[in-house]
């Protein structure tokens, strides 16, 4: 196990559960923040795993997630806002 994998383990064990808890509980605005923060942490986790294992395919996954996560946040925000009349 190298340093990259150790940091990835610490991030997934210590940083991801609070984001998921926030994403599952609370008012809709707080859940949206939790899901958005979890997406960011998972992208960083993929980058750490790519360095740890020496695989470039994980970098591609991280880049796709970085592009799609804000778009998903905008879609959920639109649903939370409701229809304007």
N, C-alpha and C positions, 0 to 999 in steps of 0.2 A: 504494500500500500504506500503510495507516495503522498506528498503534501496536497496535491490537487484533489485526490479522492477523499482525503481526510476533511478538507474544507467543505467538499460537497456533502459528506455525511453529516457534518455539523449543521450545515445550512438546511438540509432536508429534515433533520431531526429537531432542530431548534427554531428555525424560522418559518417553516411551512405550516405546522399545526396551528399557530395563532391566526394565520391568514385563512386557513380552512374553517376554523371555528367562527371567525368573523363572517366568512362567506355563507355559513349555514344558519347563523342565529342573528337576531336583531332586526331592525327595520330595513327596508329595501335599500336605502342609501348606504348603510353600513355594509350590507352584503355585497353591494357593487364595489365598494372600496376593497373589501377582502378578496374578491375574485380578481380584481385588477392587480393588486399587490402579489397575489399568488402567481399570476401569469408572469410577472416580472421576475419573481424568484425562481420560477421553473426555467425561464430563459437563461438566467445566470447559472443555474444548476446544470443545464445542458452544456454550457460553455466550460464549466469546471470539469464535467465528465469527459468532454472532448479532449481537454488537455491531459487529464489523468490517464485515459486509455489510448491517447494518440490516434483518435478516429475523427476524420473530418466530417463525417455524415452527421454527427451531433451538432456541429456548428451550423449546418444547413437547417436543422430542426430549430435551433435557437433563433436564427434569422427569420424564419417563417413565423415563429411565435411572436417575435418582436413586432412584426408587421401586422399580424392579425389581432393581437390582444387589444391595441387601442381601437381598432375598428369594432371589435365586439363590445367594448365599453361604450362606444357611441351608440350602438344599436340598443343595448340595454338601457342607456340613459333615455333614449327616445321612447322606449316602452314605459319607463317610469314616469316620464312627463305626461303621458296620456295624449289624447287627441285635443287639439285646440279648436275651439268653435267660435 
